[in-house]
């Protein structure tokens, strides 16, 4: 099996695309964008995917607070 230069370029391009795609998905769910690169690590990607599927997302929690009238401030504002 020969591993050519074009195979290497394809691998690098695939990893970079995965970084952006998974980073965007985690960002839209309310998690930090750096969770994206963690998805290319073997075994950790499976654990993160299961956790991501069943955990309460921060964006869901903020939406629920707004629907219940618990907070009248915009969801992007953090007064700590």
Secondary structure, DSSP 4 states (H G I P E B T S, - for coil): ----HHHHHHHHHHHHHHHHHHHHHHHHHTS-TTHHHHTTSTTHHHHHHHHHHHSPPHHHHHHHHHHTTS--S-TT----
